[in-house]
Structure formats: structure tokens, C-alpha cells
Amino acid sequence: MSDSSLLDPAGSSLQLPLERAAAVSIDDRDVAINAWCGFAALLVAYFHCRQITWIGIQQFHRSGARFDFNTVFSYLTFPIAWGSAGVPIFFVISGYCIHRGTARKLLANPAAPFAFDTGNFLMRRFARIYPVLLAALVLTYALDTFSLGFTPVSPKIGTANLHLFIVNLLLQGVAGGTFGSNGALWTLSLEVQFYLVYPLLIALRRRIGIKAVLVCVGIVNVISALVFERHEIVLFASYWFSWTLGAWIAEAKAAPGTQKMPNGSIKLKVAALVVVIGCGAFKFEQYLAFQFWALAFALYLFQALDKLMRNSLPVRGFSWLGEFSFALYIVHIPILILLWSVLFHSALQTTIWASFAFMIVPIAVAFVFYMLVERPAMNWSASLKRRQSAAA
């Protein structure tokens, strides 16, 4: 996932070309990115909450429920069936946030030698990711152990042993499966793999340029999908194009003299069309839908970063959630499973209300988790960056 704390101007590595700085400030862009992080995390969390607690739209429709508020709100949640779209949104944002500082340095003086400090980069990402991931795995084990005390046991609680604990630190989907109930952690293994190959991406970009890199990554993505994804081996290469799209956007927006792109409304309409295609593809293959949704969000983000995001209550709310979107993403499932086990003994509900009420708890716990675990990890990562700057 991308850094969730983007609202601190001092911590932002994004600087705009002077001719566009008056139109869209650093803070404006960071608020927009934070708002989308919050939206994506909430979308994925409620997608899982609805799956865990409710009977589902098809079974609800077949039940012939009478027309009432429950029926109205149940049908209004229908778009959440595609809530996993939050994952490719995260991938694109992650690529954008990770690469934007490096892109600015590369484009400031293209002819000058550029030394990428791989060791410091990996140390900073280690400090940012692993304390939070380790704490989430421990929390998952604790909550799942408590949930197992209620019968019938939730079918969503899987095995939680030392082997899977270690596998989920880097190679979930390759060397093992889900740890306990926390199925959301598969993307964290991919993120770490993205970081490990990022120095290679930088080296290629220096030689052939970011557009050629994007094409090469796209080819690798297709090959990986055919070789690995179809055999249920989840590897970064099968999702690398989504992440690299974000890196390409970062470089395009950091280029000196870059002007606002014309025909913005056309790009947004194309993005909307690609979203619809992705929703249709979801019926046949979730992986294919992910690729369409990543492309759609990249089209939107490329255009949206040139515009001010309205300072409305929803934007402020999603920006606040964006502060701890990483925490919300990685802890929500075992919390929801525990609530489902304690209150309903793992029985699916015919009313939608529980799915709304349950969301309060993971949001509250995620905020506490952010303050106690994630924020110290962010400070540790930031201190490593300051040491690098001082050494330079």
C-alpha cells in the first residue's frame, strides 16, 4: 500500500512545475490521494463486511422480501459486489507515491548522474511495512483464536501456523495461502515484491525511458498471468502493470513544462467505460476485472491530479480515513469475523443493517492500531530518510 500519511507537507516529496503550482498545490494533490486511499480502504472493508454478514443480493432477491427500508438499502448496496476494485486503486496509488520523488529528481537534470540508494530505500520500506504487518498477523491470530471458541466455527477462519505466518511476510500465494481469516494480506506480499524490483525498474527507466518500461512491464504482466495466475500462483509480475501505471503518472506529472491535458472530459468518459467493462469482466474472472479497473483509475488519476478536489465533507472524511487506510485494510477482516462469530454465531443475516453497524468497530480499532503501531513505523521510516539526506 501507499503511504497513508500524505497530508503533512513537510513529508511530501511531490513538487510541481512552477507554471502549474498556482493552479494545483502540493497539499491539494496530497489531499486527493489521501481521499482516494480512504475511499479504497473503506470500499474493500465494506465489501468484505457485506460478504461476511449478509446472505447476498441473489439469495435476498430470491427470498421475495417485502418492500421496506431493509429492501431498499439492501438493493442500494448492489454496487459493493465490485468492491474489490479498491485493490487495483491501491496498486496505482502506491506506484505513484513511491516513484514521484525519484521522478522529480530524474527529471530535474536528466543528463546528470543519478545514484539510487537501494539499501536506504529498502530499509525505509521495511520500516514502513513490516512492523505493521507483524502486528496485524499477531492481532489476526489473537482474534481468530477467540472466534474459534464460538460454534459453529466460521468457515472463513483458515489455518494459522508458523509456516503461514512466515509465508505471509513475503510469499503468500507462492509458498502458501492465507494466514487465519486475514485474506486481505495477499496484497502486502505483492507490495513488498514491488519494492524489491523497484531498483530494477529505475535502472531500466534510466536506459529506455518510462514509456518503454511501461510497455515492457505490460508484456511481463501478460506472460505472468498466463504462466502463474491461471495456476493460482500469485506473483507481483501479474499485477506489476497496475503499479507501474502509477509510476508513469508520477513521472508524467513531474515533467518540467507539462501542461494540463486537453479533452479531460473525454478521458473521464473513457475511464467510466473501462470501469463498466471491468464490472462485466468480473463475472467471468476477477483478475481480468482488476486490470480494467487499474487502467480506468489511472486514466482518471492522470486527469484528476490537474484539478482541485472540492473541499467537501465527503472529501475531508475520506482524507481522514486515508490517514490510516493501511491499518484499516490489514485489520478489518479478523475483527469482522469476530463480531460475526460472537453476535450471530457465523449465521448469515437476511437484513443489511448489521453490515452497516459492524463497520464502526474496524474503523475505530484501525485508528487505534494506526496510532499505536503504524505511526511509530512511519516515524522510523522517515528518520531513515532524514539520515540519507544528511549523509548526502
Secondary structure, DSSP 8 states (H G I E B T S, - for coil): ---S----GGG------HHHHTTS-HHHHHHHHHHHHHHHHHHHHHHHHHHHHB--HHHHHHTT--SSHHHHHHHHTGGGGGGGGHHHHHHHHHHHHHHHHHHHHHHH-TTS-----HHHHHHHHHHHHHHHHHHHHHHHHHHHHHHTTSSS--TT-----HHHHHHTTT-BTTTB---TT-GGGHHHHHHHHHHHHHHHHHHHHHHH-HHHHHHHHHHHHHHHHHHTGGGT---GGGTHHHHHHHHHHHHHHHSTT----S-HHHHHHHHHHHHHHHHHHHTT-HHHHHHHHHHHHHHHHHHHTTS-----HHHHHHHHHHHTHHHHHHHHHHHHHHHHHHHHTT--BSSSHHHHHHTHHHHHHHHHHIIIIIHHHHHHHHHHHHHHHHH-
